[in-house]
């Protein structure tokens, strides 16, 4: 089984919770019964099993006893995962510009093997140049300080490291044409951003499509979203939907399937990757 990187606390929490949930269900124990053993409510047990909060090592041991898990290797693996999930990860250096509801996404994005996203307002953060990122962040209301703009842009650049590693995720992005027509930055910054998208389009792990502004093409009413898929079978696919001050993480199979269908519909309505490159080149020539 593929384990997450040493610094990915969120994913480790999710793995511990998912594995303990499977062991609980196999033992025929209810969440309420399990919660009683570790002095937790049923709702807290649910949060623990979803990886929203960390298990204490002692609680993991007590639950493994309750579920009658005797295999030493499995017990040691889960206890070690719980111990590591209780420590801070490398993203802590960005705590000043990384709210908790977004920190979970950044951690999941780092270990995803597939990232499919749809964006309406701007070029997606993971594809932004530093200058374009600063322009987008600086346009927020109320206006952030120059220091915050710099830090938030640095975070976006750091996230992009996954695109250049030896085993990058497959990224498939659909960008609404309005996002490429919106003047959020000056002409030179915009040109460099379009050049960056064209350079990415040549990568075997990257696909880009533009949803055009033309008759017969209807943008979805729900707004931007991201679909994440992971190599580890214990991690369910997740739909991430960002809001102004929070975010939704959907992992129910029926919800994920609905968004996957929507993503498939968007790719059919959009320009092909080849036509998208032509569109971007024309856009660049017109500026």
C-alpha positions as CSV (number, residue, x, y, z in Angstrom):
1,X,0.0,0.0,0.0
2,X,1.3,3.5,-0.9
3,X,1.8,5.6,2.2
4,X,1.6,9.4,2.1
5,X,4.7,11.6,2.4
6,X,6.2,12.2,5.8
7,X,4.7,15.6,6.1
8,X,1.1,15.0,5.0
9,X,-0.7,15.0,8.3
10,X,-4.2,15.3,6.8
11,X,-3.8,12.2,4.7
12,X,-2.4,10.2,7.6
13,X,-5.4,11.1,9.7
14,X,-7.7,10.0,6.9
15,X,-5.9,6.7,6.6
16,X,-6.0,6.0,10.3
17,X,-9.7,6.8,10.4
18,X,-10.6,4.8,7.3
19,X,-8.7,1.7,8.5
20,X,-10.2,1.9,12.0
21,X,-13.7,2.3,10.4
22,X,-13.2,-0.8,8.3
23,X,-12.0,-2.8,11.4
24,X,-15.0,-1.5,13.4
25,X,-17.5,-2.6,10.8
26,X,-15.8,-6.0,10.4
27,X,-16.1,-6.5,14.1
28,X,-19.8,-5.5,14.1
29,X,-19.3,-2.6,16.6
30,X,-21.3,0.5,16.3
31,X,-19.9,4.0,16.4
32,X,-21.6,4.6,19.7
33,X,-20.1,1.5,21.2
34,X,-16.6,2.5,20.0
35,X,-17.0,6.0,21.2
36,X,-17.9,4.8,24.7
37,X,-14.6,2.9,24.9
38,X,-12.5,6.0,24.1
39,X,-14.9,8.5,25.9
40,X,-16.0,10.1,22.7
41,X,-19.5,10.9,21.3
42,X,-20.9,9.2,18.2
43,X,-20.4,12.5,16.3
44,X,-16.8,12.7,17.4
45,X,-16.3,9.1,16.3
46,X,-17.6,10.1,12.9
47,X,-15.2,13.0,12.7
48,X,-12.3,10.8,13.8
49,X,-13.1,8.1,11.2
50,X,-13.3,10.8,8.4
51,X,-9.9,12.1,9.4
52,X,-11.1,15.5,10.5
53,X,-9.4,15.2,13.8
54,X,-6.5,13.1,15.1
55,X,-6.7,9.9,17.2
56,X,-4.7,9.7,20.4
57,X,-2.3,6.7,20.4
58,X,-4.0,5.3,23.5
59,X,-7.4,5.5,21.8
60,X,-6.1,3.6,18.8
61,X,-4.8,0.8,21.1
62,X,-8.1,0.6,23.0
63,X,-10.1,0.4,19.7
64,X,-7.8,-2.3,18.3
65,X,-8.4,-4.3,21.5
66,X,-12.2,-3.7,21.1
67,X,-12.1,-4.8,17.5
68,X,-10.0,-7.9,18.5
69,X,-7.1,-7.0,16.1
70,X,-4.3,-9.4,17.1
71,X,-1.8,-9.0,14.2
72,X,1.2,-7.2,15.6
73,X,2.3,-5.6,12.3
74,X,-1.2,-4.1,11.7
75,X,-1.4,-2.7,15.2
76,X,2.1,-1.2,15.0
77,X,1.3,0.4,11.6
78,X,-1.8,2.1,12.8
79,X,-0.3,3.3,16.1
80,X,2.6,4.8,14.2
81,X,0.3,6.5,11.7
82,X,-1.7,7.9,14.6
83,X,1.5,9.2,16.2
84,X,2.7,10.9,13.0
85,X,-0.8,12.3,12.3
86,X,-0.6,14.1,15.6
87,X,2.4,16.2,14.5
88,X,2.5,19.3,12.3
89,X,3.2,19.1,8.6
90,X,5.4,21.2,6.3
91,X,2.5,23.5,5.4
92,X,2.6,25.0,9.0
93,X,5.0,27.6,7.7
94,X,2.1,29.1,5.8
95,X,-0.3,29.2,8.7
96,X,-0.6,32.9,8.5
97,X,-2.2,32.7,5.0
98,X,-3.6,29.1,5.1
99,X,-7.0,28.8,6.9
100,X,-7.8,25.4,8.3
101,X,-10.6,24.7,5.8
102,X,-8.1,25.2,3.0
103,X,-5.1,23.4,4.7
104,X,-6.9,20.1,4.3
105,X,-7.3,20.7,0.5
106,X,-3.6,21.6,0.1
107,X,-2.6,18.4,1.9
108,X,-4.9,16.2,-0.2
109,X,-3.8,17.9,-3.5
110,X,-0.2,17.0,-2.6
111,X,-0.9,13.2,-2.7
112,X,-3.7,13.1,-5.4
113,X,-2.9,11.1,-8.5
114,X,-5.6,12.8,-10.5
115,X,-6.8,16.4,-10.2
116,X,-9.8,17.4,-12.4
117,X,-11.0,21.0,-11.9
118,X,-13.3,23.5,-13.3
119,X,-12.8,27.3,-12.8
120,X,-14.9,30.2,-13.8
121,X,-13.4,33.4,-12.4
122,X,-9.6,33.1,-12.8
123,X,-6.8,30.8,-14.0
124,X,-6.8,28.0,-11.3
125,X,-4.3,28.7,-8.4
126,X,-2.1,25.7,-9.1
127,X,-1.6,27.0,-12.7
128,X,-0.9,30.7,-11.9
129,X,2.3,32.5,-12.4
130,X,3.6,34.4,-9.3
131,X,2.8,37.7,-10.9
132,X,-0.7,36.7,-11.9
133,X,-1.3,35.2,-8.4
134,X,-0.3,38.4,-6.8
135,X,-2.7,40.3,-9.0
136,X,-5.6,38.0,-8.2
137,X,-4.9,37.9,-4.5
138,X,-4.5,41.7,-4.4
139,X,-7.9,42.2,-6.0
140,X,-9.6,40.6,-3.0
141,X,-12.0,42.6,-0.8
142,X,-11.0,44.0,1.6
143,X,-7.6,44.5,0.0
144,X,-4.9,42.4,1.8
145,X,-1.7,44.0,2.9
146,X,1.3,43.7,0.5
147,X,2.9,41.2,2.9
148,X,-0.1,39.0,2.9
149,X,-0.2,39.1,-0.9
150,X,3.4,38.0,-1.1
151,X,2.9,35.2,1.4
152,X,-0.3,33.9,-0.3
153,X,1.4,34.0,-3.7
154,X,4.4,32.1,-2.3
155,X,2.0,29.4,-1.1
156,X,0.5,29.0,-4.6
157,X,4.0,28.7,-6.0
158,X,4.9,26.0,-3.4
159,X,1.8,24.0,-4.3
160,X,2.9,23.9,-7.9
161,X,6.0,21.8,-7.0
162,X,3.8,18.7,-7.5
163,X,3.6,19.4,-11.2
164,X,7.4,19.1,-11.7
165,X,8.2,16.2,-9.5
166,X,9.1,12.7,-10.9
167,X,5.6,11.3,-10.3
168,X,3.3,14.3,-11.0
169,X,-0.5,14.0,-10.7
170,X,-2.5,14.0,-13.9
171,X,-4.2,17.4,-14.0
172,X,-7.2,18.0,-16.3
173,X,-8.4,21.6,-16.1
174,X,-11.5,23.2,-17.7
175,X,-11.4,27.0,-17.6
176,X,-14.3,29.1,-18.6
177,X,-13.4,31.6,-21.3
178,X,-14.6,34.4,-19.0
179,X,-11.7,33.7,-16.7
180,X,-9.3,34.4,-19.6
181,X,-11.1,37.5,-20.6
182,X,-11.2,39.1,-17.1
183,X,-8.6,41.9,-16.8
184,X,-7.3,41.1,-13.4
185,X,-3.7,41.9,-14.3
186,X,-1.8,44.2,-16.6
187,X,-1.0,43.2,-20.2
188,X,2.5,41.9,-19.6
189,X,1.4,39.8,-16.6
190,X,-1.5,38.4,-18.6
191,X,0.8,37.5,-21.5
192,X,3.2,35.6,-19.3
193,X,0.3,33.7,-17.7
194,X,-1.0,32.6,-21.1
195,X,2.5,31.6,-22.1
196,X,2.7,29.5,-18.9
197,X,-0.5,27.7,-19.8
198,X,0.8,27.0,-23.3
199,X,4.0,25.6,-21.8
200,X,2.0,23.3,-19.5
201,X,-0.2,22.1,-22.4
202,X,2.9,20.3,-23.7
203,X,3.2,18.1,-20.6
204,X,2.0,14.5,-20.9
205,X,0.4,14.8,-17.4
206,X,-1.6,17.9,-18.2
207,X,-4.7,18.6,-20.2
208,X,-6.3,22.0,-20.6
209,X,-9.7,22.8,-22.2
210,X,-11.5,26.2,-22.5
211,X,-15.2,26.3,-22.1
212,X,-16.1,28.8,-24.9
213,X,-18.5,31.7,-24.8
214,X,-20.8,30.7,-27.6
215,X,-24.4,29.7,-28.3
216,X,-25.3,26.2,-27.1
217,X,-22.7,26.0,-24.4
218,X,-24.2,26.4,-20.9
219,X,-21.9,26.8,-17.9
220,X,-23.0,24.9,-14.8
221,X,-24.8,26.9,-12.1
222,X,-22.9,25.4,-9.2
223,X,-19.6,27.3,-9.8
224,X,-16.0,26.0,-9.6
225,X,-15.1,22.6,-8.2
226,X,-12.2,20.1,-8.0
227,X,-12.3,16.3,-8.2
228,X,-9.4,14.6,-6.4
229,X,-8.5,10.9,-6.8
230,X,-5.9,9.0,-4.8
231,X,-3.7,5.9,-5.3
232,X,-4.5,4.5,-1.9
233,X,-7.8,2.5,-2.0
234,X,-8.6,3.6,1.6
235,X,-9.0,7.2,0.4
236,X,-12.2,7.9,-1.3
237,X,-12.5,10.3,-4.2
238,X,-13.3,13.9,-3.0
239,X,-15.1,16.8,-4.5
240,X,-13.8,20.2,-3.2
241,X,-16.0,23.2,-3.4
242,X,-14.5,26.5,-2.1
243,X,-16.7,29.2,-0.6
244,X,-15.8,32.7,0.7
245,X,-15.0,31.7,4.3
246,X,-15.2,27.9,4.2
247,X,-15.2,24.9,1.9
248,X,-17.2,21.7,1.3
249,X,-15.5,18.3,1.0
250,X,-17.9,15.8,-0.5
251,X,-17.0,12.1,-0.5
252,X,-20.3,10.3,-0.7
253,X,-20.3,8.0,-3.8
254,X,-23.5,9.5,-5.3
255,X,-22.2,13.1,-4.8
256,X,-18.8,12.3,-6.4
257,X,-20.4,10.5,-9.3
258,X,-22.7,13.5,-10.0
259,X,-19.8,15.9,-10.2
260,X,-17.8,13.4,-12.3
261,X,-20.7,13.3,-14.7
262,X,-20.7,17.1,-14.8
263,X,-17.0,17.2,-15.4
264,X,-17.4,14.8,-18.3
265,X,-20.2,17.0,-19.7
266,X,-17.9,20.1,-19.4
267,X,-15.1,18.4,-21.3
268,X,-17.4,17.4,-24.1
269,X,-18.7,21.0,-24.4
270,X,-15.2,22.6,-24.2
271,X,-12.6,23.1,-26.9
272,X,-10.4,20.1,-27.4
273,X,-6.9,20.4,-25.9
274,X,-5.5,21.0,-29.4
275,X,-8.1,23.7,-30.1
276,X,-7.5,25.2,-26.7
277,X,-3.8,25.7,-27.6
278,X,-4.9,27.5,-30.8
279,X,-7.3,29.6,-28.7
280,X,-4.5,30.5,-26.3
281,X,-2.1,31.4,-29.1
282,X,-4.7,33.6,-30.7
283,X,-5.4,35.2,-27.4
284,X,-1.7,35.9,-27.0
285,X,-1.5,37.4,-30.4
286,X,-4.4,39.7,-29.7
287,X,-2.7,41.3,-26.7
